[in-house]
Amino acid sequence: MLNVVLFEPEIPGNTGNIMRTCVATNTNLHLIKPLGFSLDEKYIKRSGVNYIDKCNYKVYENINEFLNQNPGEYYFFTRYGHQPHSTPSYDLKENIYLFFGKESTGIPREILKPYIDKCYRIPMTANVRALNLSN
């Protein structure tokens, strides 16, 4: 089963869009607190359209709670990744978890350190580079 993990998401619209995508792809969503918004805010409902109630998601108090409850194959998408996102085969094993960090700072290095061989970089577009949003 494919799973998307959002570590401390900050922007309700982004999370709503991801919820909608998870419904369309039959993917589980895991949200790790703190969240930068309430799940009942109008912004997330607007982004998720009418799909939020169909999204299979769970909220966790912290990363340790998530890791303790969800064994499987972890892939982290981060600016610290040295390999492109196309490197792994993403074979649908028992449980695959795709991790994405908070919009402003990503996933902290101390969380990534034990999984450094599972850290991947997604190429940024020229528009994002032009806005100087990368680090």
Salt bridges, closest charged atoms under 4 A:
GLU8 OE1 - LYS102 NZ 2.89
ASP53 OD1 - LYS54 NZ 3.92
GLU61 OE2 - LYS33 NZ 3.01
GLU73 OE2 - LYS118 NZ 2.46
